[in-house]
Amino acid sequence: MTHITLKQLRYFDALVREQHFGRAADACSVTQPALSMQIQDLEASLGIALIERTRSGIKLTPKGEEIALRAQRMLNDVRNLIDYAQHAGGVLSGTLRLGVIPTVAPYLLPPLLPLLKENHSDLELYVRETQTQLLMDELSLGKLDVVLLALPIKSPDIETISIFNDRFLLAVPKGKKLSGRVRATNEMVESDRLLLLEEGHCLRDQALTYCSLKQVDAVNTFGASSLSTIVEMVSAGLGITLLPEICVGVEGRGREIKIMRFVEPEPSREIGLAWRRSSPRRDDFIALSKLVAAAAQVALKRAGTTTMAS
């Protein structure tokens, strides 16, 4: 009778992700011989070879690739089972592992966290801030429960909910002459040096798409990984940038910049939540989306209109 264990599947899943016995053992907090033995036992139980050992690490056999997919689905089902048992007592209780992209976290978390504490004091929250692709990988692997990010996310295994539209505004140096303009245009962006975040940030891609910039010779990032750095560069007269409206209340404060709205239709990004379609915690995420919406209203109110052309 074939007998396999969840431990074997977890170790195999880690090996598939890391593509290396040593790194997989570290990820599982076990010794390399212990992990190797479990993989061998799994292969013996299934009666097939799952991996080929190479000089650089491992390579999955064709059957190993199929087993890897099935193992990941089984492990996700187990995580969902545990989630259901742990959170059956009430909405937004127990633990919640929330991923947030860097162009949202500094502006929505300050108003969101007090709302969560006030309304769901029993919730044990863990926050992970990094770029979209890493967050989605960790969501698929079950390392995160839900992600707050820019939509759309196209995956049959992921469910999303839109929460609000975050308009883009144009930030220019305070001393820049605007020839009486009160609304920004695409042409204004094309004729100046556009400062954007480094590659990998979805905000960069959204800005380039809006500006229809096929050539990025006029785009300069200096490897900037935060909007604060970009705004400081604009304030120093090094160029212009597109800012999401939710950040203006924070990033526009005390900076030598002017903020302008764009002509209609104003460019924007759609902010929402994403989670595994198989997760049993949909009610939690719907409740979370309502609190995010309330936090967004606070952030947008702080952005104000006094420094914006109307």
N, C-alpha and C positions, 0 to 999 in steps of 0.2 A: 504493500500500500504506500503510495507516494505521500510523503509528509514534509511540508514546508512550514516555516515560521515567519511571523512578522519581522523578527529580527533579521532573518536572512534577506527578506525583501527590502528592509530599510538599508542594510549594508550594500545590497546590489544597487539600489537607487542612488546612494551616495557615490558609488563607484562609477556609475553612468554619468553623473553630474561632473565629477572631478576628473574622470579619465585617467586616474592615477591611484595606485593602491595606498601610497603614503598619505596623500592629501585626503582620500576618502576615510582612512583610519582616523586621521586628525578630526575630520568633520563629525565622526561618530564617537569620538573620545575613547577609542580602543586601540590596541596595538595592531600593527600591520599583519602579523601572523594570525591574530584572532580573526581579523576581517577576512583574510585570505581563506582561512579554514571554513568560515561560514559560506563563502562564495562556492568553494569546492563542494560543500555539503548540498547546497542548493542545486548545483549542476548534477550531482549524483542523484538527488531526489527526482529531478525532472528528466534525467536520462539524456540530456543534450548539453553541448558546449555553448556557453553564453558569451564568452570573451576569448579574444586572442591576445596574448601578452606580446607587446612590442618593446623596442628599446626605449621609446619615449613614454610609454604608459600602457594603455590597453586599447583594443579595438573590438567593438561588438560584432558578433556573428549575425547573420541575417535573422536567425531565430532569436538571438539575444536581443536584437532591436525590438522585436514583437513582444517578447517577455518584459522588456523594460517599460514599454507603453502600458501593458496590462498591470504591471507592478505599481506604476505610478498611480493608475486609476484606483487600484485596491487600497493603497496607502491613503489616498485622498478620501476614499469612502470611510476608512477607519477614523481619520481626523474629523470628518463630518459627524460620525457617530458620537465621538467624544464631545464635540462642540454641542451637539443636541443635548446630551446628558448634562453638560455643565451649565447650559444656559436656558434650560427649560423652566427655570424658576421665575423669569421675568425678562423684560426687554432691557437690553444694554446692561446686563449683569455679568459677573465673572470677569474674564479677561478679553481684551480686544486689541489686536495687533493691526495698527493703522499705518499705512504707507501714504506719504504726501510728497508731491514734487516740490523742488526748491523754490519755484516761482509762486507757490501758494502758501507753503508752510509758515513763513515769517509774518504773513499778513492775516491769515485766517485762524491760525492756532491761538494767538493771544485772546481774541474774543470767544473762540470755540471752547477752549479748555475750561474756563469758569462755568460756561453753560453746562458742560458735561458733569462737572463736579456738583453743581447745584441741583441738576435734575436726576442724576444717576450716580449717587455717592458711592454705591457699591462696585462701580465699574473700575477694573484695574486696567489702565490704558498703557500700551507701549506704542511709541511713535518711531517710525523709520522714515528718514528724509533722504531721497536720492532720485536719480533720473528715472524717467518713465519706463524704459525697457527693463532696467534692473528690478523695479517694483513689480512689473507684470510677471517677470520670471519668478520672483519670490512668491507672488500671489498664486501662480499656477502650481508651485511646489508645496503650497500649504504653509509657507513661512509667515505669510501675512493673511489677515482675514478680509480686509477691504482696503481700497486705495482711493485717495482723493486726488484727482488729476484732471487734465484737459481731455475732453472727448473729441472725436469718437475713438473707441477701441473696437476693432473688428476681430472678433473671435467667437466661434460658436459655443465655446465653453465658458464665456464670460458674460455676465449680465451687468447692465449699467443703468444709472438713473441720472438724468440731467437735473442740475440744481439752479444754476443761474448763468447768465451771459456776462462775461467780463470784457468790457470795451477796451480797445487799445487807444492810448493817447500818445501824442507826439511831445517829446521833451527836447527842448533846444536851450542853448546857453542864454542866460538872462540878457546879455548885451547884444544878441543877434537881432538885426533889423529885419522886420517881416513885411515891409511895404504895405502896411495897413491891413494885412490879412488877419482874419479872426478865426478861420478854420483851416486846418492842415489839409494838404492834398498829397496824392501819390507823387506828383511831380516834385514837390518840395523834398520828399525823401530821396528821390532819384538824383537830385542835384547836389546832395551833400554827403558827407561821410557818415555812414550808418554804423553805429556801434551796437553789437549784439553779443549775446552769451556764446560761449564756446560750443562746438559741435556736440550733439547728444542731448541738448536741451530742446524740448518741443517748442518753446517760445521762440527760439531762433528760427525754426522751420516755418512756424506760423507767420512770423514777420516777413520772411523772405517770400512766402507765398503771396501775402497781401501786396507786397511791393512789386511783385512780378520780376524779381531780380534774378535773371538767369545767370548772369556773371556776378561773382561776388568780389570783384576787385575793389569795389568801393566800400566793402564791409570790413571792419576792423574790430577784432575782439580782444587782442592781447592776452588770450587765454582766460578771459574773465569768467568766473563761475558763479557770480552773484550779481543781482541787479544793483546792489549798493555800490559796487565797484564801477559798473557802467554809468550810474548816475553821477558819481564823482567825476568821471571823465568828461561827461557832458557839461557839468558845472565848471570844469576847467577849460572849456572851449574846444575840446578835442573832437567834437562831432555831435550828432543827434541820435536819439533812440526812440523806439516804441516801448511804452510802459503799459502794463495791465492796470486798469483803474483801481483794483483793490490795493495796489501797492503805494498809491500816490500819497495817502495819508501818512505813511512812514517814510518813504524815500524822497518825497518832495519837501519834507520839513528841513528848513535851514540850508537848503541848497540854492546855488545861484542858477536857477533854471526857470524857464517858462513852460507851462503845460498847455497844450492846445488839443481841442477835440478835432476829429477828422470830419470832412464833409460827408453827407449821407451817400450811400449807406455806410455807417461807421463800422470799421473792422472790429471783430471781437473774437473771443474764444469761449467755448462752452465748458463750464466746470461741473464735474459730477463725480459720482462714486462708481467703482467697479468691483465686482466680487465674483467668485466662482459660482457658476450656475447651479452646481450641485450642493452648495452650502445650505444648511438648514436655518441660517440666521438672517433670512431676508427681512423679517420684521425689525431686527436690530438695525439693519442698514437703512431701511426706510425712516426709522426714528432718527438715526444719525443724520440723514439728509436734511431733515427739518431743522435740526440744530445748526448744521452747516449753513443753511439758507439764512437763519437768523444772524449768524456770525458774519456772513457776507454783507448783510444790511448794515451792520456796525462798521465794517471796513469801508464800505462805499460811502457811508455818511461822513466818516473821517476824511475821505478824499476831498469832500466839499466841492464847491464850484467857484470859490472866490478867486482862485488863481487860474481859472480856465476861461478861455474865450467862449463866448456864447453866441 
